[in-house]
Amino acid sequence: MSDWTPEAGNPPVSTPDEPVGEEPAAAAPSFEPAGPAPLGVVRTPTGHAAVDARLERLADADHLPADGHIEVYEDVHRGLRAELTSLDARPAAVPGPPGTAAAPGARSAYDNTHDHRS
């Protein structure tokens, strides 16, 4: 048995949209694309300022919609490729200290020409 007694008026009626005793349903899901959000990827410094600057550029993609990421990625890729290419470049010849030029006809300690006569 129940101690419930109806109050004045009509008793509560449940409807298919809103069951009795439950909170109203949450707002309908949105089918709109979510806005850009940072991924939270940690970028560890490499110790090379030029490379670190290129990698920091990746953070710009966090604030762009997905179709804008490709431009940032391609820019970073070009920059990193240029940095790697510069490592392969031969350094310019470094002149020795002044006054160390050998006399004409004299051989230096590093002369590797072979002038052997038998």
C-alpha positions in Angstrom: 0.0 0.0 0.0 1.0 3.6 -0.6 0.6 6.7 1.5 0.3 8.8 -1.7 -2.8 10.8 -2.0 -3.6 12.9 -5.0 -3.6 16.7 -4.4 -6.2 19.0 -5.9 -6.2 18.9 -9.7 -5.1 16.2 -12.1 -2.5 13.6 -11.2 0.8 13.9 -13.0 0.8 12.2 -16.4 4.0 11.0 -18.1 4.6 11.7 -21.8 7.0 9.9 -24.1 9.1 13.0 -24.3 9.4 13.6 -20.6 9.3 10.7 -18.2 8.0 11.4 -14.7 10.8 11.7 -12.0 13.6 12.3 -14.5 15.3 15.6 -15.4 14.6 17.0 -18.8 16.7 15.6 -21.6 19.9 17.3 -22.4 20.0 19.6 -25.4 20.0 17.9 -28.7 23.4 17.1 -30.1 24.8 19.6 -32.5 26.0 18.5 -35.9 28.0 21.6 -36.5 31.8 21.0 -36.6 33.7 21.8 -33.4 35.9 24.8 -33.5 39.7 24.4 -33.5 41.2 23.2 -30.3 44.9 22.7 -29.3 46.0 19.1 -29.3 48.3 19.7 -26.3 51.3 18.1 -28.0 54.5 18.9 -26.1 57.3 20.1 -28.3 60.7 19.3 -26.8 63.4 21.8 -27.7 66.2 20.3 -29.9 68.9 22.8 -28.9 69.1 24.2 -32.5 67.5 27.6 -32.5 66.5 27.4 -36.2 64.9 24.0 -35.9 63.2 24.9 -32.6 61.7 28.0 -34.3 60.3 25.8 -37.1 58.8 23.4 -34.7 57.2 26.2 -32.7 55.4 27.2 -35.9 53.4 24.0 -35.6 51.5 25.6 -32.7 49.9 27.9 -35.3 47.9 24.9 -36.6 46.2 24.7 -33.2 44.2 27.8 -33.9 43.2 26.9 -37.5 40.5 24.6 -38.9 41.7 21.3 -40.3 41.8 22.6 -43.9 44.4 25.2 -42.8 46.8 22.8 -41.3 48.4 21.7 -44.6 49.8 25.2 -45.2 51.5 25.2 -41.8 52.8 21.7 -42.2 54.2 22.4 -45.6 55.9 25.6 -44.4 57.5 23.8 -41.4 58.6 20.9 -43.7 60.3 23.4 -46.2 62.0 25.1 -43.3 63.3 21.9 -41.7 64.4 20.6 -45.1 66.4 23.8 -45.7 68.0 23.4 -42.2 69.1 19.9 -43.1 70.4 20.9 -46.5 72.5 23.6 -44.9 74.2 20.9 -42.8 75.4 19.3 -46.0 76.9 22.5 -47.4 80.7 22.6 -47.1 82.0 25.4 -45.0 83.9 28.2 -46.7 87.7 27.8 -46.6 89.1 29.3 -43.5 92.4 31.1 -44.1 95.3 30.3 -41.8 96.8 32.8 -39.4 98.7 35.6 -41.2 102.4 35.1 -41.8 102.2 31.3 -42.2 102.5 31.2 -46.0 105.2 28.8 -47.2 108.1 30.1 -49.3 107.8 29.5 -53.0 109.0 25.9 -53.8 108.8 24.8 -50.1 106.6 21.9 -49.1 104.3 22.2 -46.1 103.9 19.4 -43.6 100.5 18.6 -45.2 101.7 18.4 -48.8 100.4 15.1 -50.1 101.9 15.3 -53.6 104.1 12.5 -54.6 107.4 13.5 -56.2 109.3 10.4 -55.6 112.2 9.6 -58.0 113.7 6.3 -58.2 
